[in-house]
């Protein structure tokens, strides 16, 4: 069965996936206070430039899900290319309205192709991992009845942690008081966030030293490795903090070679909320089939 995959821009797909003819991307946007709208981008230079600009913004931009018009265009193209089914894998429903919009529009095309939607319960490297697993399972001959629950389980098994890059961004975004940021910076406290199994962001720790931070992630990796063995992998994403991301990856286990770990940029839509220097750490688990 001819199959397409739809993914949103926050996945930051690497080139080997983004060039595939059957993968379609819908893009979220960043909206600036002066009305300028920029489409989200996976381009490393665009991402780097955005993070360099970000500290200078007195008011943070806002973010927006893909337009209905954009989703319609993607569906029209998929139908025109003769696809029979679509797997749509997107950013967590509780973080964005992207999946809800896509589900509504998919209903209008249900007489021409079947859409299976997967809530990544996260973003970035988790979405990217689910796309790879979907392709692998399709190549192995599995059908949607097997693939959909397998990907849903992989989304539940994945873990997402975010090291906040800038307390100032949390203040600008209304998530932290100026006094809280002052004392946090003074004490060098780093909030550690997690996107939980419901796709909701929560603060799980406040860490004072880099050593403690690395110990935390080593413990997280060891626990996942004990549970999943060879099925577990690590990936990272960052906002202009590539070297620190590599150091964190390497510190998680002597078996991890930092240069072999997938490390991407966090797109502007994600980075708007967590600031320059942010790092996402992802525990990814292969489907057990």
C-alpha positions in Angstrom: 0.0 0.0 0.0 1.4 3.3 -1.0 2.2 5.2 2.2 3.0 8.9 3.0 4.2 10.3 6.3 3.3 13.8 7.6 5.6 15.3 10.2 5.7 18.8 11.7 8.7 21.1 11.5 9.7 20.8 15.2 11.0 17.3 14.4 14.1 18.8 12.8 14.4 16.0 10.3 17.9 15.3 9.1 18.6 15.4 5.4 18.4 11.6 4.8 14.7 11.8 5.9 13.7 15.2 4.7 14.7 14.3 1.1 12.4 11.3 0.9 9.5 11.7 -1.5 6.9 10.2 0.8 7.6 12.5 3.8 5.7 15.7 3.9 6.4 18.5 6.4 3.9 21.0 7.9 5.5 24.1 9.4 4.7 25.9 12.6 5.5 29.6 12.8 7.1 32.2 15.0 5.2 35.5 15.2 7.1 38.6 16.3 5.6 41.6 18.2 5.9 43.8 15.1 3.7 41.4 13.1 6.5 39.6 11.2 5.8 35.9 10.7 8.6 33.4 10.1 8.1 29.8 9.3 9.8 27.3 11.5 13.0 25.9 10.0 15.4 23.0 10.3 18.2 24.8 8.6 21.2 25.0 11.0 22.1 28.5 10.0 18.5 29.8 10.4 18.4 28.1 13.8 21.8 29.6 14.9 20.8 33.1 13.7 17.5 32.9 15.7 19.2 32.0 18.9 21.8 34.8 18.5 18.9 37.2 18.1 16.7 35.8 20.9 18.4 37.5 23.9 17.9 40.9 22.4 14.1 40.6 22.1 12.5 42.7 24.9 9.3 40.8 24.3 9.3 37.2 23.2 7.8 36.1 19.9 4.8 33.9 20.1 4.4 30.6 18.2 1.6 29.3 16.0 0.6 25.9 14.6 0.5 25.2 10.8 -2.3 27.0 9.0 -5.3 24.9 7.8 -4.4 26.1 4.3 -1.0 24.5 4.5 -2.4 21.2 5.8 -5.0 21.2 2.9 -2.2 21.8 0.4 -0.2 18.8 1.8 -3.3 16.6 1.6 -4.1 17.6 -1.9 -0.5 16.8 -3.0 -0.6 13.4 -1.2 -3.9 12.5 -3.0 -2.5 13.7 -6.3 0.5 11.4 -5.9 -1.7 8.4 -5.5 -1.0 7.6 -1.8 -3.5 5.3 -0.1 -2.6 5.8 3.5 -0.9 8.4 5.7 0.8 8.2 9.1 0.8 11.7 10.7 3.3 12.0 13.5 3.4 15.3 15.3 4.3 17.3 18.3 2.4 16.5 21.5 -1.2 17.5 21.4 -1.0 19.2 24.7 1.9 21.4 23.4 0.3 22.5 20.1 -3.0 22.4 18.3 -1.2 20.9 15.2 -2.5 17.4 15.6 -6.0 18.4 16.3 -6.1 20.6 13.1 -4.6 17.8 11.1 -7.2 15.3 12.4 -10.0 17.6 11.4 -8.8 18.1 7.9 -7.9 14.4 7.5 -11.6 13.6 8.0 -12.4 15.6 4.8 -10.1 13.4 2.8 -11.2 10.1 4.4 -13.0 9.0 1.2 -9.7 9.1 -0.7 -7.1 7.9 1.8 -6.8 6.6 5.4 -4.9 8.7 8.0 -3.4 7.3 11.1 -2.4 9.9 13.7 0.3 9.4 16.2 0.8 11.8 19.1 4.6 11.9 19.7 3.9 13.1 23.3 7.0 15.2 22.8 8.8 16.9 19.9 12.2 17.1 18.2 14.2 13.9 18.4 11.2 11.8 19.6 9.2 12.7 16.5 12.2 12.0 14.3 12.7 8.6 16.0 9.1 7.6 15.5 9.4 8.5 11.8 12.4 6.3 11.5 10.6 3.4 13.3 7.6 3.9 11.1 9.7 3.6 7.9 11.5 0.5 9.3 8.2 -1.2 10.1 6.8 -0.4 6.7 9.9 -1.8 5.0 9.5 -5.0 7.1 6.0 -5.5 5.8 4.0 -4.6 8.9 0.5 -3.1 8.4 -1.1 -0.2 10.1 -2.9 -2.4 12.6 0.5 -3.4 14.0 2.4 -0.1 13.3 0.0 2.3 15.0 0.0 0.7 18.5 3.8 0.0 18.2 4.5 3.7 17.6 2.2 4.8 20.3 4.1 2.5 22.7 7.4 3.9 21.5 6.1 7.4 22.2 5.2 6.4 25.7 8.5 4.7 26.3 10.5 7.7 25.2 11.7 10.3 27.7 12.2 14.0 27.1 14.2 16.3 29.3 15.0 20.0 28.7 17.8 21.9 30.3 16.6 25.5 30.3 19.0 27.8 28.5 17.8 31.1 29.9 15.9 32.0 33.0 15.3 35.4 31.4 13.3 33.7 28.7 11.1 32.1 31.4 10.5 35.6 32.8 9.7 37.1 29.4 7.3 34.2 28.7 5.6 34.8 32.1 6.7 31.4 33.5 9.0 32.8 36.2 9.2 36.1 38.2 12.1 38.5 37.7 13.0 37.9 41.4 13.1 34.2 40.8 15.3 34.6 37.8 17.7 36.9 39.7 18.2 34.4 42.6 18.3 31.5 40.1 21.1 33.2 38.2 22.8 34.2 41.4 22.8 30.7 42.8 23.5 29.2 39.3 20.3 27.0 39.5 19.4 25.2 36.3 15.7 24.1 36.1 15.3 20.7 34.6 12.1 20.1 32.7 10.4 16.9 31.6 7.7 16.4 29.0 5.8 13.6 30.8 3.9 10.7 29.4 0.8 12.9 28.9 2.8 15.4 26.8 2.8 18.0 29.5 5.9 20.0 30.6 6.8 19.9 34.3 9.7 21.0 36.4 11.3 17.9 37.9 14.5 19.3 39.4 16.6 22.4 40.1 20.3 21.6 39.7 23.2 23.8 40.9 26.3 22.3 39.3 27.3 20.7 36.0 28.6 17.7 37.8 25.2 17.1 39.4 23.5 17.6 36.1 25.7 14.9 34.4 25.1 12.6 37.4 21.4 13.0 36.9 21.5 12.1 33.3 23.8 9.1 33.9 21.2 7.8 36.3 18.4 8.3 33.8 20.3 6.5 31.1 21.3 3.6 33.4 17.7 3.1 34.4 16.5 3.1 30.8 19.3 0.7 29.7 18.4 -1.7 32.6 14.8 -1.7 31.4 15.3 -1.8 27.6 18.8 -3.0 26.9 20.0 -2.7 23.3 16.7 -1.1 22.3 17.5 2.2 24.1 19.3 5.1 22.3 20.2 8.7 23.2 19.7 11.8 21.1 20.1 15.5 21.9 19.0 18.8 20.5 20.1 22.3 21.4 19.9 26.0 21.0 23.4 27.0 20.1 25.0 24.7 22.7 26.4 21.9 20.6 29.6 21.3 22.6 27.8 21.1 25.9 25.3 18.7 24.4 28.1 16.5 23.3 29.7 16.6 26.7 26.4 15.6 28.4 25.9 12.7 25.9 29.4 11.4 26.5 29.0 11.6 30.3 25.9 9.4 30.3 27.7 6.1 29.7 31.2 4.9 28.8 29.5 3.0 26.0 28.2 6.2 24.4 30.4 7.8 21.7 29.3 11.5 21.5 30.1 11.8 17.8 27.7 8.9 17.1 24.8 10.4 19.0 22.2 12.2 16.9 22.4 15.9 17.8 20.3 18.5 16.1 19.2 22.1 16.6 16.0 22.9 18.4 13.9 24.8 15.9 12.9 28.5 16.6 9.4 27.4 17.6 10.7 25.3 20.4 13.6 27.6 21.3 11.3 30.6 21.8 10.1 29.0 25.0 13.3 27.7 26.5 16.0 30.1 25.4 19.5 30.2 23.9 21.7 27.5 25.4 18.8 25.1 26.0 19.5 21.4 25.6 17.0 18.6 25.0 18.0 15.1 26.1 15.9 12.3 24.7 15.8 8.7 25.7 14.5 6.7 22.6 13.3 3.1 22.6 13.1 1.0 19.5 9.8 -0.8 18.8 9.8 -4.4 20.1 8.7 -6.3 17.0 
